[in-house]
Amino acid sequence: MDFFAAPTIAFGVLYCFFVIRHDRRRILHFEVTKHPTSSWIIQQLREVFPIESAP
């Protein structure tokens, strides 16, 4: 899981959140936003790790 900021050509910032599966090097989830909030991050985690498949 990683969360990073990426600059844009117009001098803006996009915040990227992604989760990869290391054993197969497969992207499980990827989202980008201009304004991340705590509720947005929580929703992304819910989408990646549903209750049925939580570790």
C-alpha positions as semicolon CSV with decimal commas, in nm:
position;residue;x (nm);y (nm);z (nm)
1;M;0,000;0,000;0,000
2;D;0,135;0,342;-0,088
3;F;0,011;0,700;-0,077
4;F;0,210;0,965;-0,261
5;A;0,183;1,312;-0,415
6;A;0,243;1,367;-0,787
7;P;0,300;1,715;-0,934
8;T;0,111;1,810;-1,250
9;I;0,216;2,016;-1,550
10;A;-0,007;2,303;-1,430
11;F;0,180;2,310;-1,093
12;G;-0,099;2,132;-0,911
13;V;-0,071;1,827;-0,692
14;L;-0,254;1,497;-0,728
15;Y;-0,261;1,247;-0,443
16;C;-0,237;0,883;-0,546
17;F;-0,332;0,583;-0,340
18;F;-0,262;0,231;-0,455
19;V;-0,238;-0,120;-0,320
20;I;-0,036;-0,393;-0,489
21;R;-0,013;-0,765;-0,429
22;H;0,355;-0,845;-0,400
23;D;0,345;-1,217;-0,470
24;R;0,204;-1,160;-0,820
25;R;0,300;-0,792;-0,862
26;R;-0,062;-0,712;-0,940
27;I;-0,234;-0,379;-0,872
28;L;-0,538;-0,441;-0,653
29;H;-0,663;-0,084;-0,624
30;F;-0,567;0,259;-0,758
31;E;-0,729;0,600;-0,700
32;V;-0,630;0,962;-0,756
33;T;-0,774;1,277;-0,600
34;K;-0,694;1,647;-0,570
35;H;-0,818;1,678;-0,212
36;P;-0,778;1,368;0,005
37;T;-0,976;1,357;0,327
38;S;-0,976;1,101;0,603
39;S;-1,318;0,974;0,494
40;W;-1,190;0,930;0,135
41;I;-0,893;0,725;0,258
42;I;-1,117;0,511;0,480
43;Q;-1,349;0,444;0,185
44;Q;-1,054;0,337;-0,031
45;L;-0,943;0,091;0,236
46;R;-1,297;-0,048;0,261
47;E;-1,304;-0,107;-0,113
48;V;-0,970;-0,288;-0,114
49;F;-1,026;-0,499;0,200
50;P;-1,393;-0,596;0,234
51;I;-1,497;-0,748;0,566
52;E;-1,523;-1,096;0,412
53;S;-1,160;-1,097;0,297
54;A;-0,986;-0,908;0,579
55;P;-0,649;-1,056;0,678
